[in-house]
Amino acid sequence: MKHRIMGVINLIHETDELGPLTQGRCLATVPFGAKYRLIDFALSSMVNSGISKVAVFAHTKYRSLMDHLGSGKHWDLQHRQSGLFVLPPATDDLLEVSRGDLYHFYQQRDYFNRSSLEYIVITRSHMVCNIDFEKVLAFHQESEADITVVCKEQTGPMLGKARKVKMEPDGRVTEIQEHFGRMESDISSMEMYVMRKELLMDLVETSLAQGQDHLVRHAIFSRLSQLRVYGYMHEGYLGIVNTLDSYYEHNLNLLNHDVWRELFFMPGPIYTKVKDEPPTRYAAGSKVTGSLIANGCRIEGTVENSVIFRGVHVEKGAVVKDSIIMQNGYIGRSSFVQFSIMDKDVRVEAGRDIRGAGSSPFMAAKRKII
């Protein structure tokens, strides 16, 4: 498939309600699962599907994005003719930057026009899943669709925010929620779209000429009666991570071995920026149960049902339960931390007692000292 389809990870106006976690970084680079970033899942799925040309449309706060992605070598995308392309806004004008994604696609139209690839897959970064886009493309061709949107059926309460979709029994989409309203449907859009590149460029130019500049709201939603839009149902795990509650819950879901194995290895592995860290050191008297712990940590106290990122130090007598402690965090001697999210470089001094709630975890911003 690598000679037929190109990838676009669209970071323009992603829904973001993560508060302090995205104060200094874009949603795509929010840490997840002990050593990954949210964008790793979309990027790895593309690479595992044979896509060798990927553009990341950056929008705001993209310094950490540039640092994480680098040349793309960690995803084997450092090639000259294909590879990884990070495309920031083509203007410094705030009014222009605030416009919709179709406008930014138009500003980078040379990137699309210079490619001979026939199809394009457009994704967001906050859909945590492992998906085979070859199967999506096969469905797209078999159904003779103009546009295929990847969907997920979820009957229980949905964490995170996503558009609802209604479709006919044959899979044709009849309605897409304009925004995150109250449509009665168990089917959610995963914000992944497959179409011919020529169709995308036609939608870009036609919509902009009519004063419309949003891909879903204007180019797709308003043309459902004119275009053959079909829904492909994703059967694997999906985490919609664009709210603080969904971030907390989907991280802790990884403590379920079946979820962890499916998400990170099926149908292919999830790649991330490699850091050479020594194995985690567990001191005598330490206790760890039901937790996910990255390399480079020092555990001298107790860790239960938690996700611990690289370089975290849990001092003797400290207890961490039901929490997420990000890179280089420090939990002081005899401190107690439960139902909490600690961003990078947070330091909890000795003897502190920090307790959030399962439905409303305590949040500490980057480099905070408690």
C-alpha positions as a Markdown table, in Angstrom:
| # | Residue | x | y | z |
|---|---|---|---|---|
| 1 | Met | 0.0 | 0.0 | 0.0 |
| 2 | Lys | 2.9 | 2.3 | 0.5 |
| 3 | His | 2.9 | 3.4 | -3.2 |
| 4 | Arg | -0.9 | 4.2 | -3.2 |
| 5 | Ile | -1.7 | 6.2 | 0.0 |
| 6 | Met | -0.3 | 9.1 | 1.9 |
| 7 | Gly | -1.0 | 10.0 | 5.5 |
| 8 | Val | -2.0 | 13.3 | 7.1 |
| 9 | Ile | -2.2 | 13.8 | 10.9 |
| 10 | Asn | -4.3 | 16.9 | 11.3 |
| 11 | Leu | -3.6 | 18.8 | 14.6 |
| 12 | Ile | -5.6 | 21.9 | 13.5 |
| 13 | His | -8.3 | 22.9 | 16.1 |
| 14 | Glu | -8.3 | 19.5 | 17.9 |
| 15 | Thr | -10.7 | 19.4 | 20.8 |
| 16 | Asp | -8.7 | 19.9 | 23.9 |
| 17 | Glu | -10.0 | 19.9 | 27.5 |
| 18 | Leu | -6.9 | 18.6 | 29.2 |
| 19 | Gly | -6.2 | 21.8 | 31.1 |
| 20 | Pro | -2.7 | 22.0 | 32.6 |
| 21 | Leu | -1.5 | 19.1 | 30.5 |
| 22 | Thr | -1.7 | 21.1 | 27.3 |
| 23 | Gln | -0.8 | 24.5 | 28.7 |
| 24 | Gly | 2.7 | 24.3 | 27.2 |
| 25 | Arg | 2.3 | 21.5 | 24.6 |
| 26 | Cys | -0.1 | 20.5 | 21.9 |
| 27 | Leu | -2.5 | 17.6 | 22.5 |
| 28 | Ala | -0.5 | 15.3 | 20.1 |
| 29 | Thr | 2.5 | 15.3 | 22.5 |
| 30 | Val | 0.7 | 14.7 | 25.8 |
| 31 | Pro | 2.5 | 11.7 | 27.5 |
| 32 | Phe | 0.6 | 8.5 | 27.6 |
| 33 | Gly | 1.1 | 4.9 | 28.8 |
| 34 | Ala | 4.5 | 5.3 | 30.7 |
| 35 | Lys | 6.7 | 6.2 | 27.7 |
| 36 | Tyr | 4.5 | 7.2 | 24.7 |
| 37 | Arg | 2.9 | 10.3 | 23.3 |
| 38 | Leu | -0.7 | 10.4 | 21.9 |
| 39 | Ile | 0.5 | 11.0 | 18.3 |
| 40 | Asp | 2.5 | 7.8 | 18.4 |
| 41 | Phe | -0.6 | 5.7 | 17.8 |
| 42 | Ala | -1.8 | 7.3 | 14.6 |
| 43 | Leu | 1.8 | 7.5 | 13.3 |
| 44 | Ser | 2.6 | 3.9 | 14.1 |
| 45 | Ser | -0.6 | 2.6 | 12.6 |
| 46 | Met | 0.2 | 4.4 | 9.4 |
| 47 | Val | 3.8 | 3.0 | 9.3 |
| 48 | Asn | 2.6 | -0.5 | 10.1 |
| 49 | Ser | 0.1 | -0.2 | 7.2 |
| 50 | Gly | 2.9 | 0.5 | 4.7 |
| 51 | Ile | 2.4 | 4.3 | 4.5 |
| 52 | Ser | 5.8 | 5.9 | 4.0 |
| 53 | Lys | 4.8 | 9.5 | 3.4 |
| 54 | Val | 3.2 | 11.3 | 6.4 |
| 55 | Ala | 2.5 | 15.0 | 6.9 |
| 56 | Val | 1.8 | 16.4 | 10.4 |
| 57 | Phe | -0.2 | 19.6 | 10.1 |
| 58 | Ala | 1.0 | 21.4 | 13.3 |
| 59 | His | -1.0 | 24.3 | 14.6 |
| 60 | Thr | 0.0 | 25.8 | 17.9 |
| 61 | Lys | 2.4 | 25.0 | 20.8 |
| 62 | Tyr | 4.4 | 22.6 | 18.5 |
| 63 | Arg | 7.9 | 23.0 | 19.9 |
| 64 | Ser | 7.5 | 19.7 | 21.9 |
| 65 | Leu | 6.1 | 18.1 | 18.7 |
| 66 | Met | 9.2 | 19.0 | 16.7 |
| 67 | Asp | 11.4 | 17.6 | 19.5 |
| 68 | His | 9.5 | 14.4 | 19.7 |
| 69 | Leu | 9.2 | 13.6 | 16.0 |
| 70 | Gly | 12.7 | 14.8 | 14.9 |
| 71 | Ser | 13.5 | 13.4 | 11.5 |
| 72 | Gly | 11.0 | 10.5 | 11.9 |
| 73 | Lys | 13.8 | 7.9 | 12.3 |
| 74 | His | 12.1 | 6.2 | 15.2 |
| 75 | Trp | 9.2 | 5.4 | 12.9 |
| 76 | Asp | 11.5 | 4.6 | 9.9 |
| 77 | Leu | 10.3 | 7.8 | 8.2 |
| 78 | Gln | 13.7 | 9.5 | 7.6 |
| 79 | His | 13.7 | 8.9 | 3.9 |
| 80 | Arg | 14.4 | 11.7 | 1.4 |
| 81 | Gln | 11.7 | 11.3 | -1.2 |
| 82 | Ser | 9.0 | 10.1 | 1.2 |
| 83 | Gly | 9.2 | 10.2 | 5.0 |
| 84 | Leu | 7.9 | 12.6 | 7.7 |
| 85 | Phe | 6.9 | 16.2 | 7.0 |
| 86 | Val | 6.0 | 18.6 | 9.9 |
| 87 | Leu | 4.0 | 21.5 | 8.3 |
| 88 | Pro | 3.4 | 24.5 | 10.7 |
| 89 | Pro | 1.0 | 27.3 | 9.6 |
| 90 | Ala | 2.3 | 29.1 | 6.5 |
| 91 | Thr | 1.6 | 32.5 | 8.1 |
| 92 | Asp | 2.2 | 34.4 | 11.3 |
| 93 | Asp | -1.1 | 36.3 | 11.0 |
| 94 | Leu | -3.2 | 35.3 | 14.0 |
| 95 | Leu | -6.4 | 35.7 | 12.0 |
| 96 | Glu | -5.1 | 33.4 | 9.3 |
| 97 | Val | -3.8 | 30.8 | 11.8 |
| 98 | Ser | -7.2 | 30.6 | 13.5 |
| 99 | Arg | -8.9 | 29.6 | 10.3 |
| 100 | Gly | -10.1 | 26.0 | 9.6 |
| 101 | Asp | -8.1 | 23.0 | 8.4 |
| 102 | Leu | -9.1 | 23.4 | 4.8 |
| 103 | Tyr | -7.5 | 26.8 | 4.6 |
| 104 | His | -4.2 | 25.3 | 6.0 |
| 105 | Phe | -4.4 | 22.4 | 3.5 |
| 106 | Tyr | -4.8 | 24.9 | 0.7 |
| 107 | Gln | -1.7 | 26.8 | 2.0 |
| 108 | Gln | 0.3 | 23.6 | 1.7 |
| 109 | Arg | -1.3 | 22.4 | -1.6 |
| 110 | Asp | 2.1 | 22.0 | -3.2 |
| 111 | Tyr | 2.8 | 19.2 | -0.7 |
| 112 | Phe | -0.2 | 17.3 | -2.0 |
| 113 | Asn | 0.2 | 18.2 | -5.7 |
| 114 | Arg | 3.8 | 17.1 | -5.9 |
| 115 | Ser | 2.9 | 13.6 | -4.8 |
| 116 | Ser | 1.8 | 10.9 | -7.2 |
| 117 | Leu | 0.0 | 8.9 | -4.5 |
| 118 | Glu | -3.6 | 8.2 | -5.3 |
| 119 | Tyr | -5.3 | 8.0 | -1.9 |
| 120 | Ile | -5.0 | 9.9 | 1.4 |
| 121 | Val | -5.9 | 9.1 | 5.0 |
| 122 | Ile | -6.5 | 12.0 | 7.4 |
| 123 | Thr | -6.5 | 11.4 | 11.1 |
| 124 | Arg | -6.4 | 13.2 | 14.4 |
| 125 | Ser | -3.9 | 12.5 | 17.2 |
| 126 | His | -6.2 | 12.0 | 20.2 |
| 127 | Met | -7.7 | 8.7 | 19.0 |
| 128 | Val | -5.7 | 6.1 | 20.9 |
| 129 | Cys | -6.0 | 2.9 | 18.8 |
| 130 | Asn | -4.0 | 0.4 | 16.7 |
| 131 | Ile | -5.6 | 0.1 | 13.3 |
| 132 | Asp | -4.7 | -1.4 | 9.9 |
| 133 | Phe | -5.4 | 1.2 | 7.2 |
| 134 | Glu | -4.9 | -1.4 | 4.5 |
| 135 | Lys | -8.2 | -3.0 | 5.6 |
| 136 | Val | -9.8 | 0.5 | 5.6 |
| 137 | Leu | -8.6 | 1.1 | 2.1 |
| 138 | Ala | -9.9 | -2.3 | 0.9 |
| 139 | Phe | -13.3 | -1.5 | 2.4 |
| 140 | His | -13.2 | 2.0 | 0.7 |
| 141 | Gln | -12.6 | 0.4 | -2.7 |
| 142 | Glu | -15.1 | -2.4 | -2.3 |
| 143 | Ser | -17.9 | -0.1 | -1.2 |
| 144 | Glu | -17.1 | 2.3 | -4.1 |
| 145 | Ala | -17.2 | 5.1 | -1.5 |
| 146 | Asp | -16.1 | 8.7 | -2.2 |
| 147 | Ile | -15.1 | 9.1 | 1.5 |
| 148 | Thr | -14.8 | 6.4 | 4.2 |
| 149 | Val | -14.9 | 7.5 | 7.8 |
| 150 | Val | -13.6 | 5.1 | 10.5 |
| 151 | Cys | -16.2 | 4.6 | 13.3 |
| 152 | Lys | -16.5 | 2.7 | 16.5 |
| 153 | Glu | -19.7 | 1.4 | 18.2 |
| 154 | Gln | -19.7 | 1.9 | 21.9 |
| 155 | Thr | -22.8 | 1.0 | 24.0 |
| 156 | Gly | -21.6 | 2.1 | 27.4 |
| 157 | Pro | -20.7 | 5.6 | 28.6 |
| 158 | Met | -18.1 | 7.2 | 26.3 |
| 159 | Leu | -15.1 | 8.8 | 27.8 |
| 160 | Gly | -13.8 | 11.8 | 25.8 |
| 161 | Lys | -15.7 | 13.8 | 23.2 |
| 162 | Ala | -16.4 | 12.5 | 19.6 |
| 163 | Arg | -18.9 | 13.2 | 16.9 |
| 164 | Lys | -21.9 | 10.8 | 16.7 |
| 165 | Val | -22.7 | 9.1 | 13.3 |
| 166 | Lys | -25.8 | 7.6 | 11.9 |
| 167 | Met | -25.7 | 5.1 | 9.0 |
| 168 | Glu | -27.9 | 2.8 | 6.9 |
| 169 | Pro | -27.6 | -1.0 | 7.2 |
| 170 | Asp | -25.3 | -1.1 | 4.2 |
| 171 | Gly | -22.9 | 1.3 | 5.9 |
| 172 | Arg | -23.7 | 4.5 | 4.1 |
| 173 | Val | -23.5 | 7.5 | 6.5 |
| 174 | Thr | -26.7 | 9.5 | 6.6 |
| 175 | Glu | -25.8 | 12.0 | 9.3 |
| 176 | Ile | -22.7 | 13.3 | 11.1 |
| 177 | Gln | -23.1 | 15.3 | 14.3 |
| 178 | Glu | -22.0 | 18.9 | 13.5 |
| 179 | His | -20.3 | 19.2 | 16.9 |
| 180 | Phe | -20.4 | 17.3 | 20.2 |
| 181 | Gly | -24.2 | 17.5 | 20.8 |
| 182 | Arg | -26.8 | 14.9 | 21.9 |
| 183 | Met | -27.4 | 12.8 | 18.8 |
| 184 | Glu | -28.8 | 9.4 | 19.8 |
| 185 | Ser | -26.4 | 6.9 | 18.3 |
| 186 | Asp | -24.0 | 4.3 | 19.6 |
| 187 | Ile | -21.6 | 5.0 | 16.7 |
| 188 | Ser | -18.8 | 7.5 | 17.1 |
| 189 | Ser | -16.6 | 8.9 | 14.4 |
| 190 | Met | -12.9 | 8.3 | 15.0 |
| 191 | Glu | -12.0 | 11.3 | 12.9 |
| 192 | Met | -10.2 | 9.2 | 10.3 |
| 193 | Tyr | -11.1 | 9.7 | 6.7 |
| 194 | Val | -10.0 | 7.9 | 3.5 |
| 195 | Met | -10.5 | 9.4 | 0.1 |
| 196 | Arg | -8.8 | 10.1 | -3.2 |
| 197 | Lys | -6.3 | 12.9 | -3.1 |
| 198 | Glu | -8.0 | 14.6 | -6.1 |
| 199 | Leu | -11.3 | 14.6 | -4.2 |
| 200 | Leu | -9.7 | 16.3 | -1.2 |
| 201 | Met | -8.1 | 19.0 | -3.2 |
| 202 | Asp | -11.4 | 19.6 | -5.0 |
| 203 | Leu | -13.3 | 19.9 | -1.7 |
| 204 | Val | -10.6 | 22.3 | -0.4 |
| 205 | Glu | -10.9 | 24.7 | -3.3 |
| 206 | Thr | -14.7 | 24.4 | -3.7 |
| 207 | Ser | -15.3 | 24.9 | 0.1 |
| 208 | Leu | -13.0 | 27.9 | 0.4 |
| 209 | Ala | -14.6 | 29.5 | -2.7 |
| 210 | Gln | -17.9 | 29.3 | -0.8 |
| 211 | Gly | -16.4 | 30.8 | 2.4 |
| 212 | Gln | -16.2 | 27.5 | 4.2 |
| 213 | Asp | -12.9 | 26.2 | 5.7 |
| 214 | His | -13.6 | 23.2 | 7.9 |
| 215 | Leu | -13.2 | 19.6 | 6.6 |
| 216 | Val | -15.9 | 17.8 | 8.5 |
| 217 | Arg | -18.4 | 20.6 | 9.1 |
| 218 | His | -18.3 | 22.1 | 5.6 |
| 219 | Ala | -16.7 | 19.7 | 3.1 |
| 220 | Ile | -18.2 | 16.5 | 4.4 |
| 221 | Phe | -21.2 | 17.1 | 6.6 |
| 222 | Ser | -22.9 | 19.5 | 4.2 |
| 223 | Arg | -22.3 | 17.1 | 1.2 |
| 224 | Leu | -23.6 | 13.8 | 2.6 |
| 225 | Ser | -26.4 | 13.8 | 0.0 |
| 226 | Gln | -24.0 | 14.4 | -2.9 |
| 227 | Leu | -21.1 | 12.2 | -1.9 |
| 228 | Arg | -21.0 | 8.4 | -1.1 |
| 229 | Val | -19.8 | 8.5 | 2.5 |
| 230 | Tyr | -19.5 | 5.1 | 4.2 |
| 231 | Gly | -18.5 | 4.0 | 7.7 |
| 232 | Tyr | -15.8 | 1.4 | 8.4 |
| 233 | Met | -16.4 | -0.2 | 11.8 |
| 234 | His | -13.2 | -0.5 | 13.9 |
| 235 | Glu | -13.4 | -3.6 | 16.1 |
| 236 | Gly | -10.3 | -3.0 | 18.3 |
| 237 | Tyr | -9.7 | -0.9 | 21.4 |
| 238 | Leu | -10.4 | 2.8 | 21.2 |
| 239 | Gly | -9.5 | 5.5 | 23.7 |
| 240 | Ile | -10.8 | 9.0 | 22.9 |
| 241 | Val | -8.4 | 11.2 | 24.9 |
| 242 | Asn | -9.3 | 14.9 | 24.8 |
| 243 | Thr | -10.6 | 15.4 | 28.3 |
| 244 | Leu | -8.9 | 15.1 | 31.6 |
| 245 | Asp | -11.2 | 12.3 | 32.8 |
| 246 | Ser | -10.7 | 10.3 | 29.6 |
| 247 | Tyr | -6.9 | 10.8 | 29.9 |
| 248 | Tyr | -6.9 | 9.4 | 33.4 |
| 249 | Glu | -9.2 | 6.4 | 32.7 |
| 250 | His | -7.6 | 5.3 | 29.5 |
| 251 | Asn | -4.1 | 5.4 | 31.1 |
| 252 | Leu | -5.4 | 3.2 | 33.9 |
| 253 | Asn | -7.1 | 0.9 | 31.4 |
| 254 | Leu | -3.6 | -0.1 | 30.3 |
| 255 | Leu | -3.2 | -2.0 | 33.6 |
| 256 | Asn | -5.6 | -4.6 | 32.1 |
| 257 | His | -3.2 | -7.0 | 30.3 |
| 258 | Asp | -5.6 | -7.7 | 27.5 |
| 259 | Val | -6.1 | -4.0 | 26.7 |
| 260 | Trp | -2.4 | -3.4 | 26.9 |
| 261 | Arg | -1.5 | -6.3 | 24.6 |
| 262 | Glu | -4.2 | -5.4 | 22.0 |
| 263 | Leu | -3.4 | -1.7 | 21.9 |
| 264 | Phe | 0.4 | -1.9 | 21.7 |
| 265 | Phe | 0.9 | -5.0 | 19.6 |
| 266 | Met | -2.2 | -5.8 | 17.5 |
| 267 | Pro | -2.0 | -5.6 | 14.5 |
| 268 | Gly | 1.5 | -4.1 | 14.8 |
| 269 | Pro | 3.8 | -2.5 | 17.5 |
| 270 | Ile | 3.5 | 1.1 | 18.6 |
| 271 | Tyr | 6.7 | 3.0 | 18.2 |
| 272 | Thr | 8.0 | 6.1 | 20.0 |
| 273 | Lys | 11.1 | 8.2 | 20.5 |
| 274 | Val | 13.8 | 5.9 | 21.9 |
| 275 | Lys | 15.6 | 7.0 | 25.1 |
| 276 | Asp | 18.4 | 4.9 | 26.5 |
| 277 | Glu | 17.4 | 4.4 | 30.1 |
| 278 | Pro | 18.7 | 1.7 | 32.5 |
| 279 | Pro | 16.2 | -0.8 | 33.9 |
| 280 | Thr | 14.1 | 0.3 | 36.9 |
| 281 | Arg | 15.7 | -0.3 | 40.3 |
| 282 | Tyr | 13.4 | -1.9 | 42.9 |
| 283 | Ala | 15.0 | -1.4 | 46.4 |
| 284 | Ala | 14.7 | -3.9 | 49.2 |
| 285 | Gly | 11.3 | -3.5 | 50.9 |
| 286 | Ser | 9.6 | -1.9 | 47.9 |
| 287 | Lys | 6.2 | -3.2 | 46.8 |
| 288 | Val | 4.7 | -2.9 | 43.3 |
| 289 | Thr | 1.3 | -4.4 | 42.3 |
| 290 | Gly | -0.8 | -4.0 | 39.2 |
| 291 | Ser | 1.2 | -1.2 | 37.8 |
| 292 | Leu | 2.9 | -0.1 | 34.5 |
| 293 | Ile | 6.4 | 1.2 | 35.2 |
| 294 | Ala | 8.8 | 2.5 | 32.5 |
| 295 | Asn | 12.6 | 2.2 | 32.6 |
| 296 | Gly | 14.9 | 4.5 | 34.6 |
| 297 | Cys | 12.9 | 4.6 | 37.8 |
| 298 | Arg | 13.9 | 4.1 | 41.4 |
| 299 | Ile | 11.2 | 2.5 | 43.5 |
| 300 | Glu | 11.8 | 2.4 | 47.2 |
| 301 | Gly | 8.2 | 2.7 | 48.5 |
| 302 | Thr | 4.9 | 1.2 | 47.4 |
| 303 | Val | 3.2 | 1.6 | 44.0 |
| 304 | Glu | -0.3 | 0.1 | 43.4 |
| 305 | Asn | -2.5 | 0.3 | 40.3 |
| 306 | Ser | -0.5 | 3.2 | 38.8 |
| 307 | Val | 1.3 | 4.3 | 35.6 |
| 308 | Ile | 4.8 | 5.4 | 36.2 |
| 309 | Phe | 6.8 | 7.2 | 33.5 |
| 310 | Arg | 10.6 | 7.2 | 33.0 |
| 311 | Gly | 12.9 | 8.5 | 35.6 |
| 312 | Val | 10.4 | 8.6 | 38.5 |
| 313 | His | 11.8 | 8.3 | 42.1 |
| 314 | Val | 9.4 | 7.0 | 44.8 |
| 315 | Glu | 11.2 | 7.4 | 48.2 |
| 316 | Lys | 11.1 | 4.9 | 51.0 |
| 317 | Gly | 7.8 | 4.9 | 52.9 |
| 318 | Ala | 6.0 | 6.7 | 50.1 |
| 319 | Val | 2.7 | 5.3 | 48.7 |
| 320 | Val | 1.4 | 5.9 | 45.2 |
| 321 | Lys | -2.1 | 4.5 | 44.4 |
| 322 | Asp | -4.4 | 4.8 | 41.3 |
| 323 | Ser | -2.2 | 7.6 | 39.9 |
| 324 | Ile | -0.2 | 8.7 | 36.9 |
| 325 | Ile | 3.3 | 10.0 | 37.6 |
| 326 | Met | 5.1 | 11.5 | 34.6 |
| 327 | Gln | 8.7 | 11.7 | 33.6 |
| 328 | Asn | 11.3 | 12.6 | 36.4 |
| 329 | Gly | 8.6 | 12.9 | 39.0 |
| 330 | Tyr | 9.7 | 12.7 | 42.7 |
| 331 | Ile | 7.5 | 11.4 | 45.5 |
| 332 | Gly | 9.1 | 12.2 | 48.9 |
| 333 | Arg | 9.6 | 9.9 | 51.8 |
| 334 | Ser | 6.4 | 8.9 | 53.7 |
| 335 | Ser | 4.2 | 10.8 | 51.3 |
| 336 | Phe | 0.8 | 9.4 | 50.2 |
| 337 | Val | -0.5 | 10.1 | 46.6 |
| 338 | Gln | -3.8 | 8.7 | 45.3 |
| 339 | Phe | -6.2 | 9.5 | 42.4 |
| 340 | Ser | -3.7 | 12.0 | 41.0 |
| 341 | Ile | -2.0 | 13.0 | 37.7 |
| 342 | Met | 1.5 | 14.5 | 38.1 |
| 343 | Asp | 2.9 | 16.1 | 35.1 |
| 344 | Lys | 6.7 | 16.0 | 34.2 |
| 345 | Asp | 9.2 | 17.1 | 36.9 |
| 346 | Val | 6.6 | 17.4 | 39.7 |
| 347 | Arg | 8.2 | 17.2 | 43.1 |
| 348 | Val | 6.1 | 16.0 | 46.1 |
| 349 | Glu | 8.0 | 16.8 | 49.3 |
| 350 | Ala | 8.3 | 14.4 | 52.2 |
| 351 | Gly | 5.2 | 13.7 | 54.4 |
| 352 | Arg | 2.6 | 15.1 | 52.0 |
| 353 | Asp | -0.9 | 13.6 | 51.7 |
| 354 | Ile | -2.5 | 14.2 | 48.2 |
| 355 | Arg | -5.8 | 12.6 | 47.4 |
| 356 | Gly | -8.1 | 13.3 | 44.5 |
| 357 | Ala | -11.1 | 11.2 | 43.6 |
| 358 | Gly | -11.6 | 8.5 | 41.0 |
| 359 | Ser | -14.1 | 10.7 | 39.1 |
| 360 | Ser | -12.1 | 13.9 | 39.6 |
| 361 | Pro | -8.3 | 13.2 | 39.9 |
| 362 | Phe | -6.0 | 15.8 | 41.4 |
| 363 | Met | -3.8 | 17.5 | 38.8 |
| 364 | Ala | -0.4 | 18.9 | 39.3 |
| 365 | Ala | 1.1 | 21.0 | 36.4 |
| 366 | Lys | 4.6 | 20.6 | 35.1 |
| 367 | Arg | 7.5 | 21.3 | 37.5 |
| 368 | Lys | 5.2 | 22.1 | 40.4 |
| 369 | Ile | 6.5 | 21.6 | 43.9 |
| 370 | Ile | 4.1 | 20.3 | 46.5 |
